[in-house]
Amino acid sequence: MVYVCEKCKFVFERQGEVSNCPDCGSGHIRPADEAERQSYIAGKQQAKK
Ligand SMILES: [Zn+2]
């Protein structure tokens, strides 16, 4: 599952429930939408190179 922080726009991946952003600690997180998920995956693949 990919999540987005509403406060700092940090995108991260976690298994199971998440209650706080790992970057800023905000509780305002939500599941990423399809476009955000795709760009997260694309960025991850680029980082591997
Ligand atoms: Zn955050």
mmCIF file of the protein (N, C-alpha, C, O) and its ligand, coordinates in Angstrom:
data_MODEL
# 
_entry.id   MODEL 
# 
loop_
_entity.id 
_entity.type 
_entity.pdbx_number_of_molecules 
1 polymer     1 
2 non-polymer 1 
# 
_entity_poly.entity_id                      1 
_entity_poly.type                           'polypeptide(L)' 
_entity_poly.nstd_linkage                   no 
_entity_poly.nstd_monomer                   no 
_entity_poly.pdbx_seq_one_letter_code       MVYVCEKCKFVFERQGEVSNCPDCGSGHIRPADEAERQSYIAGKQQAKK 
_entity_poly.pdbx_seq_one_letter_code_can   MVYVCEKCKFVFERQGEVSNCPDCGSGHIRPADEAERQSYIAGKQQAKK 
_entity_poly.pdbx_strand_id                 A 
# 
loop_
_entity_poly_seq.entity_id 
_entity_poly_seq.num 
_entity_poly_seq.mon_id 
_entity_poly_seq.hetero 
1 1  MET n 
1 2  VAL n 
1 3  TYR n 
1 4  VAL n 
1 5  CYS n 
1 6  GLU n 
1 7  LYS n 
1 8  CYS n 
1 9  LYS n 
1 10 PHE n 
1 11 VAL n 
1 12 PHE n 
1 13 GLU n 
1 14 ARG n 
1 15 GLN n 
1 16 GLY n 
1 17 GLU n 
1 18 VAL n 
1 19 SER n 
1 20 ASN n 
1 21 CYS n 
1 22 PRO n 
1 23 ASP n 
1 24 CYS n 
1 25 GLY n 
1 26 SER n 
1 27 GLY n 
1 28 HIS n 
1 29 ILE n 
1 30 ARG n 
1 31 PRO n 
1 32 ALA n 
1 33 ASP n 
1 34 GLU n 
1 35 ALA n 
1 36 GLU n 
1 37 ARG n 
1 38 GLN n 
1 39 SER n 
1 40 TYR n 
1 41 ILE n 
1 42 ALA n 
1 43 GLY n 
1 44 LYS n 
1 45 GLN n 
1 46 GLN n 
1 47 ALA n 
1 48 LYS n 
1 49 LYS n 
# 
loop_
_struct_asym.id 
_struct_asym.entity_id 
A 1 
B 2 
# 
loop_
_chem_comp.id 
_chem_comp.type 
_chem_comp.mon_nstd_flag 
ALA 'L-peptide linking' y 
ARG 'L-peptide linking' y 
ASN 'L-peptide linking' y 
ASP 'L-peptide linking' y 
CYS 'L-peptide linking' y 
GLN 'L-peptide linking' y 
GLU 'L-peptide linking' y 
GLY 'peptide linking'   y 
HIS 'L-peptide linking' y 
ILE 'L-peptide linking' y 
LYS 'L-peptide linking' y 
MET 'L-peptide linking' y 
PHE 'L-peptide linking' y 
PRO 'L-peptide linking' y 
SER 'L-peptide linking' y 
TYR 'L-peptide linking' y 
VAL 'L-peptide linking' y 
ZN  non-polymer         . 
# 
_pdbx_entity_nonpoly.entity_id   2 
_pdbx_entity_nonpoly.name        ? 
_pdbx_entity_nonpoly.comp_id     ZN 
# 
_pdbx_nonpoly_scheme.asym_id         B 
_pdbx_nonpoly_scheme.entity_id       2 
_pdbx_nonpoly_scheme.mon_id          ZN 
_pdbx_nonpoly_scheme.ndb_seq_num     1 
_pdbx_nonpoly_scheme.pdb_seq_num     101 
_pdbx_nonpoly_scheme.auth_seq_num    101 
_pdbx_nonpoly_scheme.pdb_mon_id      ZN 
_pdbx_nonpoly_scheme.auth_mon_id     ZN 
_pdbx_nonpoly_scheme.pdb_strand_id   A 
_pdbx_nonpoly_scheme.pdb_ins_code    . 
# 
loop_
_atom_site.group_PDB 
_atom_site.id 
_atom_site.type_symbol 
_atom_site.label_atom_id 
_atom_site.label_alt_id 
_atom_site.label_comp_id 
_atom_site.label_asym_id 
_atom_site.label_entity_id 
_atom_site.label_seq_id 
_atom_site.pdbx_PDB_ins_code 
_atom_site.Cartn_x 
_atom_site.Cartn_y 
_atom_site.Cartn_z 
_atom_site.occupancy 
_atom_site.B_iso_or_equiv 
_atom_site.pdbx_formal_charge 
_atom_site.auth_seq_id 
_atom_site.auth_comp_id 
_atom_site.auth_asym_id 
_atom_site.auth_atom_id 
_atom_site.pdbx_PDB_model_num 
ATOM   1   N  N  . MET A 1 1  ? 0.846  -1.203 0.000   1.00 0.00 ? 1   MET A N  1 
ATOM   2   C  CA . MET A 1 1  ? 0.000  0.000  0.000   1.00 0.00 ? 1   MET A CA 1 
ATOM   3   C  C  . MET A 1 1  ? 0.880  1.252  0.000   1.00 0.00 ? 1   MET A C  1 
ATOM   4   O  O  . MET A 1 1  ? 1.851  1.349  0.750   1.00 0.00 ? 1   MET A O  1 
ATOM   5   N  N  . VAL A 1 2  ? 0.513  2.205  -0.861  1.00 0.00 ? 2   VAL A N  1 
ATOM   6   C  CA . VAL A 1 2  ? 1.268  3.450  -0.932  1.00 0.00 ? 2   VAL A CA 1 
ATOM   7   C  C  . VAL A 1 2  ? 0.425  4.559  -0.308  1.00 0.00 ? 2   VAL A C  1 
ATOM   8   O  O  . VAL A 1 2  ? -0.773 4.662  -0.571  1.00 0.00 ? 2   VAL A O  1 
ATOM   9   N  N  . TYR A 1 3  ? 1.050  5.375  0.508   1.00 0.00 ? 3   TYR A N  1 
ATOM   10  C  CA . TYR A 1 3  ? 0.362  6.458  1.206   1.00 0.00 ? 3   TYR A CA 1 
ATOM   11  C  C  . TYR A 1 3  ? 0.987  7.802  0.863   1.00 0.00 ? 3   TYR A C  1 
ATOM   12  O  O  . TYR A 1 3  ? 2.146  7.889  0.457   1.00 0.00 ? 3   TYR A O  1 
ATOM   13  N  N  . VAL A 1 4  ? 0.188  8.844  1.037   1.00 0.00 ? 4   VAL A N  1 
ATOM   14  C  CA . VAL A 1 4  ? 0.671  10.209 0.824   1.00 0.00 ? 4   VAL A CA 1 
ATOM   15  C  C  . VAL A 1 4  ? 0.388  11.019 2.085   1.00 0.00 ? 4   VAL A C  1 
ATOM   16  O  O  . VAL A 1 4  ? -0.694 10.929 2.666   1.00 0.00 ? 4   VAL A O  1 
ATOM   17  N  N  . CYS A 1 5  ? 1.375  11.809 2.496   1.00 0.00 ? 5   CYS A N  1 
ATOM   18  C  CA . CYS A 1 5  ? 1.156  12.738 3.602   1.00 0.00 ? 5   CYS A CA 1 
ATOM   19  C  C  . CYS A 1 5  ? 0.540  14.023 3.056   1.00 0.00 ? 5   CYS A C  1 
ATOM   20  O  O  . CYS A 1 5  ? 1.086  14.634 2.137   1.00 0.00 ? 5   CYS A O  1 
ATOM   21  N  N  . GLU A 1 6  ? -0.588 14.428 3.617   1.00 0.00 ? 6   GLU A N  1 
ATOM   22  C  CA . GLU A 1 6  ? -1.269 15.652 3.171   1.00 0.00 ? 6   GLU A CA 1 
ATOM   23  C  C  . GLU A 1 6  ? -0.487 16.907 3.554   1.00 0.00 ? 6   GLU A C  1 
ATOM   24  O  O  . GLU A 1 6  ? -0.639 17.957 2.930   1.00 0.00 ? 6   GLU A O  1 
ATOM   25  N  N  . LYS A 1 7  ? 0.332  16.793 4.559   1.00 0.00 ? 7   LYS A N  1 
ATOM   26  C  CA . LYS A 1 7  ? 1.036  17.965 5.072   1.00 0.00 ? 7   LYS A CA 1 
ATOM   27  C  C  . LYS A 1 7  ? 2.304  18.257 4.272   1.00 0.00 ? 7   LYS A C  1 
ATOM   28  O  O  . LYS A 1 7  ? 2.496  19.378 3.800   1.00 0.00 ? 7   LYS A O  1 
ATOM   29  N  N  . CYS A 1 8  ? 3.168  17.252 4.118   1.00 0.00 ? 8   CYS A N  1 
ATOM   30  C  CA . CYS A 1 8  ? 4.448  17.495 3.441   1.00 0.00 ? 8   CYS A CA 1 
ATOM   31  C  C  . CYS A 1 8  ? 4.535  16.821 2.077   1.00 0.00 ? 8   CYS A C  1 
ATOM   32  O  O  . CYS A 1 8  ? 5.556  16.933 1.398   1.00 0.00 ? 8   CYS A O  1 
ATOM   33  N  N  . LYS A 1 9  ? 3.474  16.120 1.666   1.00 0.00 ? 9   LYS A N  1 
ATOM   34  C  CA . LYS A 1 9  ? 3.397  15.452 0.355   1.00 0.00 ? 9   LYS A CA 1 
ATOM   35  C  C  . LYS A 1 9  ? 4.401  14.320 0.200   1.00 0.00 ? 9   LYS A C  1 
ATOM   36  O  O  . LYS A 1 9  ? 4.688  13.893 -0.918  1.00 0.00 ? 9   LYS A O  1 
ATOM   37  N  N  . PHE A 1 10 ? 4.928  13.839 1.298   1.00 0.00 ? 10  PHE A N  1 
ATOM   38  C  CA . PHE A 1 10 ? 5.826  12.695 1.263   1.00 0.00 ? 10  PHE A CA 1 
ATOM   39  C  C  . PHE A 1 10 ? 5.041  11.448 0.861   1.00 0.00 ? 10  PHE A C  1 
ATOM   40  O  O  . PHE A 1 10 ? 3.953  11.199 1.381   1.00 0.00 ? 10  PHE A O  1 
ATOM   41  N  N  . VAL A 1 11 ? 5.596  10.669 -0.061  1.00 0.00 ? 11  VAL A N  1 
ATOM   42  C  CA . VAL A 1 11 ? 4.952  9.431  -0.513  1.00 0.00 ? 11  VAL A CA 1 
ATOM   43  C  C  . VAL A 1 11 ? 5.783  8.259  -0.016  1.00 0.00 ? 11  VAL A C  1 
ATOM   44  O  O  . VAL A 1 11 ? 7.004  8.248  -0.170  1.00 0.00 ? 11  VAL A O  1 
ATOM   45  N  N  . PHE A 1 12 ? 5.124  7.276  0.579   1.00 0.00 ? 12  PHE A N  1 
ATOM   46  C  CA . PHE A 1 12 ? 5.856  6.159  1.160   1.00 0.00 ? 12  PHE A CA 1 
ATOM   47  C  C  . PHE A 1 12 ? 5.020  4.888  1.067   1.00 0.00 ? 12  PHE A C  1 
ATOM   48  O  O  . PHE A 1 12 ? 3.805  4.935  0.873   1.00 0.00 ? 12  PHE A O  1 
ATOM   49  N  N  . GLU A 1 13 ? 5.684  3.772  1.206   1.00 0.00 ? 13  GLU A N  1 
ATOM   50  C  CA . GLU A 1 13 ? 5.025  2.484  1.082   1.00 0.00 ? 13  GLU A CA 1 
ATOM   51  C  C  . GLU A 1 13 ? 5.133  1.732  2.404   1.00 0.00 ? 13  GLU A C  1 
ATOM   52  O  O  . GLU A 1 13 ? 6.198  1.661  3.016   1.00 0.00 ? 13  GLU A O  1 
ATOM   53  N  N  . ARG A 1 14 ? 3.991  1.169  2.828   1.00 0.00 ? 14  ARG A N  1 
ATOM   54  C  CA . ARG A 1 14 ? 3.978  0.408  4.077   1.00 0.00 ? 14  ARG A CA 1 
ATOM   55  C  C  . ARG A 1 14 ? 3.037  -0.783 3.949   1.00 0.00 ? 14  ARG A C  1 
ATOM   56  O  O  . ARG A 1 14 ? 2.056  -0.734 3.206   1.00 0.00 ? 14  ARG A O  1 
ATOM   57  N  N  . GLN A 1 15 ? 3.336  -1.824 4.659   1.00 0.00 ? 15  GLN A N  1 
ATOM   58  C  CA . GLN A 1 15 ? 2.405  -2.937 4.798   1.00 0.00 ? 15  GLN A CA 1 
ATOM   59  C  C  . GLN A 1 15 ? 1.501  -2.628 5.978   1.00 0.00 ? 15  GLN A C  1 
ATOM   60  O  O  . GLN A 1 15 ? 1.975  -2.230 7.042   1.00 0.00 ? 15  GLN A O  1 
ATOM   61  N  N  . GLY A 1 16 ? 0.205  -2.811 5.793   1.00 0.00 ? 16  GLY A N  1 
ATOM   62  C  CA . GLY A 1 16 ? -0.735 -2.647 6.895   1.00 0.00 ? 16  GLY A CA 1 
ATOM   63  C  C  . GLY A 1 16 ? -1.034 -1.199 7.232   1.00 0.00 ? 16  GLY A C  1 
ATOM   64  O  O  . GLY A 1 16 ? -0.788 -0.289 6.440   1.00 0.00 ? 16  GLY A O  1 
ATOM   65  N  N  . GLU A 1 17 ? -1.567 -1.012 8.417   1.00 0.00 ? 17  GLU A N  1 
ATOM   66  C  CA . GLU A 1 17 ? -2.052 0.295  8.835   1.00 0.00 ? 17  GLU A CA 1 
ATOM   67  C  C  . GLU A 1 17 ? -0.910 1.246  9.162   1.00 0.00 ? 17  GLU A C  1 
ATOM   68  O  O  . GLU A 1 17 ? 0.107  0.850  9.732   1.00 0.00 ? 17  GLU A O  1 
ATOM   69  N  N  . VAL A 1 18 ? -1.097 2.511  8.790   1.00 0.00 ? 18  VAL A N  1 
ATOM   70  C  CA . VAL A 1 18 ? -0.135 3.556  9.114   1.00 0.00 ? 18  VAL A CA 1 
ATOM   71  C  C  . VAL A 1 18 ? -0.912 4.713  9.719   1.00 0.00 ? 18  VAL A C  1 
ATOM   72  O  O  . VAL A 1 18 ? -1.968 5.083  9.204   1.00 0.00 ? 18  VAL A O  1 
ATOM   73  N  N  . SER A 1 19 ? -0.412 5.284  10.791  1.00 0.00 ? 19  SER A N  1 
ATOM   74  C  CA . SER A 1 19 ? -1.141 6.384  11.406  1.00 0.00 ? 19  SER A CA 1 
ATOM   75  C  C  . SER A 1 19 ? -0.388 7.703  11.351  1.00 0.00 ? 19  SER A C  1 
ATOM   76  O  O  . SER A 1 19 ? -0.978 8.761  11.566  1.00 0.00 ? 19  SER A O  1 
ATOM   77  N  N  . ASN A 1 20 ? 0.921  7.654  11.063  1.00 0.00 ? 20  ASN A N  1 
ATOM   78  C  CA . ASN A 1 20 ? 1.697  8.888  11.020  1.00 0.00 ? 20  ASN A CA 1 
ATOM   79  C  C  . ASN A 1 20 ? 2.686  8.892  9.861   1.00 0.00 ? 20  ASN A C  1 
ATOM   80  O  O  . ASN A 1 20 ? 3.200  7.849  9.458   1.00 0.00 ? 20  ASN A O  1 
ATOM   81  N  N  . CYS A 1 21 ? 2.938  10.079 9.337   1.00 0.00 ? 21  CYS A N  1 
ATOM   82  C  CA . CYS A 1 21 ? 3.936  10.254 8.287   1.00 0.00 ? 21  CYS A CA 1 
ATOM   83  C  C  . CYS A 1 21 ? 5.335  9.979  8.857   1.00 0.00 ? 21  CYS A C  1 
ATOM   84  O  O  . CYS A 1 21 ? 5.694  10.532 9.897   1.00 0.00 ? 21  CYS A O  1 
ATOM   85  N  N  . PRO A 1 22 ? 6.123  9.134  8.189   1.00 0.00 ? 22  PRO A N  1 
ATOM   86  C  CA . PRO A 1 22 ? 7.478  8.855  8.699   1.00 0.00 ? 22  PRO A CA 1 
ATOM   87  C  C  . PRO A 1 22 ? 8.430  10.027 8.520   1.00 0.00 ? 22  PRO A C  1 
ATOM   88  O  O  . PRO A 1 22 ? 9.502  10.056 9.124   1.00 0.00 ? 22  PRO A O  1 
ATOM   89  N  N  . ASP A 1 23 ? 8.047  10.989 7.698   1.00 0.00 ? 23  ASP A N  1 
ATOM   90  C  CA . ASP A 1 23 ? 8.918  12.137 7.436   1.00 0.00 ? 23  ASP A CA 1 
ATOM   91  C  C  . ASP A 1 23 ? 8.678  13.272 8.423   1.00 0.00 ? 23  ASP A C  1 
ATOM   92  O  O  . ASP A 1 23 ? 9.615  13.744 9.066   1.00 0.00 ? 23  ASP A O  1 
ATOM   93  N  N  . CYS A 1 24 ? 7.411  13.719 8.548   1.00 0.00 ? 24  CYS A N  1 
ATOM   94  C  CA . CYS A 1 24 ? 7.120  14.879 9.400   1.00 0.00 ? 24  CYS A CA 1 
ATOM   95  C  C  . CYS A 1 24 ? 6.314  14.499 10.647  1.00 0.00 ? 24  CYS A C  1 
ATOM   96  O  O  . CYS A 1 24 ? 6.136  15.324 11.543  1.00 0.00 ? 24  CYS A O  1 
ATOM   97  N  N  . GLY A 1 25 ? 5.829  13.255 10.709  1.00 0.00 ? 25  GLY A N  1 
ATOM   98  C  CA . GLY A 1 25 ? 5.105  12.810 11.893  1.00 0.00 ? 25  GLY A CA 1 
ATOM   99  C  C  . GLY A 1 25 ? 3.641  13.194 11.912  1.00 0.00 ? 25  GLY A C  1 
ATOM   100 O  O  . GLY A 1 25 ? 2.940  12.906 12.882  1.00 0.00 ? 25  GLY A O  1 
ATOM   101 N  N  . SER A 1 26 ? 3.157  13.848 10.844  1.00 0.00 ? 26  SER A N  1 
ATOM   102 C  CA . SER A 1 26 ? 1.761  14.262 10.780  1.00 0.00 ? 26  SER A CA 1 
ATOM   103 C  C  . SER A 1 26 ? 0.834  13.059 10.691  1.00 0.00 ? 26  SER A C  1 
ATOM   104 O  O  . SER A 1 26 ? 1.191  12.039 10.102  1.00 0.00 ? 26  SER A O  1 
ATOM   105 N  N  . GLY A 1 27 ? -0.347 13.175 11.269  1.00 0.00 ? 27  GLY A N  1 
ATOM   106 C  CA . GLY A 1 27 ? -1.352 12.134 11.159  1.00 0.00 ? 27  GLY A CA 1 
ATOM   107 C  C  . GLY A 1 27 ? -2.225 12.275 9.929   1.00 0.00 ? 27  GLY A C  1 
ATOM   108 O  O  . GLY A 1 27 ? -3.098 11.442 9.683   1.00 0.00 ? 27  GLY A O  1 
ATOM   109 N  N  . HIS A 1 28 ? -1.994 13.335 9.147   1.00 0.00 ? 28  HIS A N  1 
ATOM   110 C  CA . HIS A 1 28 ? -2.823 13.588 7.966   1.00 0.00 ? 28  HIS A CA 1 
ATOM   111 C  C  . HIS A 1 28 ? -2.301 12.813 6.761   1.00 0.00 ? 28  HIS A C  1 
ATOM   112 O  O  . HIS A 1 28 ? -1.756 13.396 5.824   1.00 0.00 ? 28  HIS A O  1 
ATOM   113 N  N  . ILE A 1 29 ? -2.472 11.515 6.796   1.00 0.00 ? 29  ILE A N  1 
ATOM   114 C  CA . ILE A 1 29 ? -2.056 10.693 5.668   1.00 0.00 ? 29  ILE A CA 1 
ATOM   115 C  C  . ILE A 1 29 ? -3.263 10.014 5.047   1.00 0.00 ? 29  ILE A C  1 
ATOM   116 O  O  . ILE A 1 29 ? -4.284 9.798  5.699   1.00 0.00 ? 29  ILE A O  1 
ATOM   117 N  N  . ARG A 1 30 ? -3.120 9.682  3.765   1.00 0.00 ? 30  ARG A N  1 
ATOM   118 C  CA . ARG A 1 30 ? -4.205 8.999  3.050   1.00 0.00 ? 30  ARG A CA 1 
ATOM   119 C  C  . ARG A 1 30 ? -3.574 8.068  2.027   1.00 0.00 ? 30  ARG A C  1 
ATOM   120 O  O  . ARG A 1 30 ? -2.416 8.249  1.653   1.00 0.00 ? 30  ARG A O  1 
ATOM   121 N  N  . PRO A 1 31 ? -4.334 7.066  1.567   1.00 0.00 ? 31  PRO A N  1 
ATOM   122 C  CA . PRO A 1 31 ? -3.820 6.204  0.506   1.00 0.00 ? 31  PRO A CA 1 
ATOM   123 C  C  . PRO A 1 31 ? -3.573 7.009  -0.761  1.00 0.00 ? 31  PRO A C  1 
ATOM   124 O  O  . PRO A 1 31 ? -4.376 7.874  -1.110  1.00 0.00 ? 31  PRO A O  1 
ATOM   125 N  N  . ALA A 1 32 ? -2.481 6.736  -1.446  1.00 0.00 ? 32  ALA A N  1 
ATOM   126 C  CA . ALA A 1 32 ? -2.167 7.429  -2.688  1.00 0.00 ? 32  ALA A CA 1 
ATOM   127 C  C  . ALA A 1 32 ? -3.179 7.067  -3.763  1.00 0.00 ? 32  ALA A C  1 
ATOM   128 O  O  . ALA A 1 32 ? -3.667 5.938  -3.809  1.00 0.00 ? 32  ALA A O  1 
ATOM   129 N  N  . ASP A 1 33 ? -3.496 8.032  -4.633  1.00 0.00 ? 33  ASP A N  1 
ATOM   130 C  CA . ASP A 1 33 ? -4.352 7.706  -5.775  1.00 0.00 ? 33  ASP A CA 1 
ATOM   131 C  C  . ASP A 1 33 ? -3.501 7.070  -6.880  1.00 0.00 ? 33  ASP A C  1 
ATOM   132 O  O  . ASP A 1 33 ? -2.285 6.937  -6.740  1.00 0.00 ? 33  ASP A O  1 
ATOM   133 N  N  . GLU A 1 34 ? -4.149 6.682  -7.969  1.00 0.00 ? 34  GLU A N  1 
ATOM   134 C  CA . GLU A 1 34 ? -3.450 5.915  -8.999  1.00 0.00 ? 34  GLU A CA 1 
ATOM   135 C  C  . GLU A 1 34 ? -2.253 6.676  -9.576  1.00 0.00 ? 34  GLU A C  1 
ATOM   136 O  O  . GLU A 1 34 ? -1.177 6.102  -9.747  1.00 0.00 ? 34  GLU A O  1 
ATOM   137 N  N  . ALA A 1 35 ? -2.437 7.962  -9.873  1.00 0.00 ? 35  ALA A N  1 
ATOM   138 C  CA . ALA A 1 35 ? -1.357 8.756  -10.458 1.00 0.00 ? 35  ALA A CA 1 
ATOM   139 C  C  . ALA A 1 35 ? -0.177 8.887  -9.492  1.00 0.00 ? 35  ALA A C  1 
ATOM   140 O  O  . ALA A 1 35 ? 0.981  8.797  -9.899  1.00 0.00 ? 35  ALA A O  1 
ATOM   141 N  N  . GLU A 1 36 ? -0.482 9.100  -8.222  1.00 0.00 ? 36  GLU A N  1 
ATOM   142 C  CA . GLU A 1 36 ? 0.583  9.229  -7.215  1.00 0.00 ? 36  GLU A CA 1 
ATOM   143 C  C  . GLU A 1 36 ? 1.332  7.911  -7.032  1.00 0.00 ? 36  GLU A C  1 
ATOM   144 O  O  . GLU A 1 36 ? 2.548  7.885  -6.848  1.00 0.00 ? 36  GLU A O  1 
ATOM   145 N  N  . ARG A 1 37 ? 0.581  6.835  -7.088  1.00 0.00 ? 37  ARG A N  1 
ATOM   146 C  CA . ARG A 1 37 ? 1.176  5.510  -6.951  1.00 0.00 ? 37  ARG A CA 1 
ATOM   147 C  C  . ARG A 1 37 ? 2.125  5.225  -8.123  1.00 0.00 ? 37  ARG A C  1 
ATOM   148 O  O  . ARG A 1 37 ? 3.227  4.708  -7.937  1.00 0.00 ? 37  ARG A O  1 
ATOM   149 N  N  . GLN A 1 38 ? 1.671  5.573  -9.333  1.00 0.00 ? 38  GLN A N  1 
ATOM   150 C  CA . GLN A 1 38 ? 2.505  5.351  -10.518 1.00 0.00 ? 38  GLN A CA 1 
ATOM   151 C  C  . GLN A 1 38 ? 3.796  6.165  -10.450 1.00 0.00 ? 38  GLN A C  1 
ATOM   152 O  O  . GLN A 1 38 ? 4.867  5.652  -10.773 1.00 0.00 ? 38  GLN A O  1 
ATOM   153 N  N  . SER A 1 39 ? 3.705  7.414  -10.037 1.00 0.00 ? 39  SER A N  1 
ATOM   154 C  CA . SER A 1 39 ? 4.915  8.242  -9.993  1.00 0.00 ? 39  SER A CA 1 
ATOM   155 C  C  . SER A 1 39 ? 5.847  7.773  -8.879  1.00 0.00 ? 39  SER A C  1 
ATOM   156 O  O  . SER A 1 39 ? 7.068  7.875  -8.998  1.00 0.00 ? 39  SER A O  1 
ATOM   157 N  N  . TYR A 1 40 ? 5.263  7.256  -7.792  1.00 0.00 ? 40  TYR A N  1 
ATOM   158 C  CA . TYR A 1 40 ? 6.092  6.686  -6.720  1.00 0.00 ? 40  TYR A CA 1 
ATOM   159 C  C  . TYR A 1 40 ? 6.873  5.483  -7.242  1.00 0.00 ? 40  TYR A C  1 
ATOM   160 O  O  . TYR A 1 40 ? 8.071  5.363  -6.986  1.00 0.00 ? 40  TYR A O  1 
ATOM   161 N  N  . ILE A 1 41 ? 6.206  4.596  -7.970  1.00 0.00 ? 41  ILE A N  1 
ATOM   162 C  CA . ILE A 1 41 ? 6.852  3.402  -8.517  1.00 0.00 ? 41  ILE A CA 1 
ATOM   163 C  C  . ILE A 1 41 ? 7.909  3.790  -9.544  1.00 0.00 ? 41  ILE A C  1 
ATOM   164 O  O  . ILE A 1 41 ? 8.999  3.217  -9.567  1.00 0.00 ? 41  ILE A O  1 
ATOM   165 N  N  . ALA A 1 42 ? 7.585  4.769  -10.398 1.00 0.00 ? 42  ALA A N  1 
ATOM   166 C  CA . ALA A 1 42 ? 8.553  5.229  -11.399 1.00 0.00 ? 42  ALA A CA 1 
ATOM   167 C  C  . ALA A 1 42 ? 9.800  5.801  -10.734 1.00 0.00 ? 42  ALA A C  1 
ATOM   168 O  O  . ALA A 1 42 ? 10.920 5.536  -11.172 1.00 0.00 ? 42  ALA A O  1 
ATOM   169 N  N  . GLY A 1 43 ? 9.607  6.577  -9.687  1.00 0.00 ? 43  GLY A N  1 
ATOM   170 C  CA . GLY A 1 43 ? 10.736 7.149  -8.961  1.00 0.00 ? 43  GLY A CA 1 
ATOM   171 C  C  . GLY A 1 43 ? 11.586 6.081  -8.296  1.00 0.00 ? 43  GLY A C  1 
ATOM   172 O  O  . GLY A 1 43 ? 12.810 6.200  -8.234  1.00 0.00 ? 43  GLY A O  1 
ATOM   173 N  N  . LYS A 1 44 ? 10.944 5.052  -7.806  1.00 0.00 ? 44  LYS A N  1 
ATOM   174 C  CA . LYS A 1 44 ? 11.664 3.953  -7.154  1.00 0.00 ? 44  LYS A CA 1 
ATOM   175 C  C  . LYS A 1 44 ? 12.516 3.197  -8.166  1.00 0.00 ? 44  LYS A C  1 
ATOM   176 O  O  . LYS A 1 44 ? 13.644 2.807  -7.863  1.00 0.00 ? 44  LYS A O  1 
ATOM   177 N  N  . GLN A 1 45 ? 11.982 2.991  -9.364  1.00 0.00 ? 45  GLN A N  1 
ATOM   178 C  CA . GLN A 1 45 ? 12.733 2.285  -10.395 1.00 0.00 ? 45  GLN A CA 1 
ATOM   179 C  C  . GLN A 1 45 ? 13.921 3.111  -10.860 1.00 0.00 ? 45  GLN A C  1 
ATOM   180 O  O  . GLN A 1 45 ? 14.983 2.566  -11.158 1.00 0.00 ? 45  GLN A O  1 
ATOM   181 N  N  . GLN A 1 46 ? 13.741 4.433  -10.924 1.00 0.00 ? 46  GLN A N  1 
ATOM   182 C  CA . GLN A 1 46 ? 14.840 5.302  -11.323 1.00 0.00 ? 46  GLN A CA 1 
ATOM   183 C  C  . GLN A 1 46 ? 15.973 5.284  -10.301 1.00 0.00 ? 46  GLN A C  1 
ATOM   184 O  O  . GLN A 1 46 ? 17.149 5.344  -10.662 1.00 0.00 ? 46  GLN A O  1 
ATOM   185 N  N  . ALA A 1 47 ? 15.610 5.202  -9.036  1.00 0.00 ? 47  ALA A N  1 
ATOM   186 C  CA . ALA A 1 47 ? 16.600 5.200  -7.971  1.00 0.00 ? 47  ALA A CA 1 
ATOM   187 C  C  . ALA A 1 47 ? 17.482 3.966  -7.999  1.00 0.00 ? 47  ALA A C  1 
ATOM   188 O  O  . ALA A 1 47 ? 18.598 3.986  -7.481  1.00 0.00 ? 47  ALA A O  1 
ATOM   189 N  N  . LYS A 1 48 ? 16.994 2.904  -8.595  1.00 0.00 ? 48  LYS A N  1 
ATOM   190 C  CA . LYS A 1 48 ? 17.762 1.652  -8.663  1.00 0.00 ? 48  LYS A CA 1 
ATOM   191 C  C  . LYS A 1 48 ? 18.941 1.720  -9.622  1.00 0.00 ? 48  LYS A C  1 
ATOM   192 O  O  . LYS A 1 48 ? 19.918 0.985  -9.474  1.00 0.00 ? 48  LYS A O  1 
ATOM   193 N  N  . LYS A 1 49 ? 18.840 2.625  -10.627 1.00 0.00 ? 49  LYS A N  1 
ATOM   194 C  CA . LYS A 1 49 ? 19.864 2.674  -11.675 1.00 0.00 ? 49  LYS A CA 1 
ATOM   195 C  C  . LYS A 1 49 ? 21.228 3.109  -11.139 1.00 0.00 ? 49  LYS A C  1 
ATOM   196 O  O  . LYS A 1 49 ? 22.190 3.198  -11.902 1.00 0.00 ? 49  LYS A O  1 
HETATM 197 ZN ZN . ZN  B 2 .  ? 4.557  14.367 6.253   1.00 0.00 2 101 ZN  A ZN 1 
# 
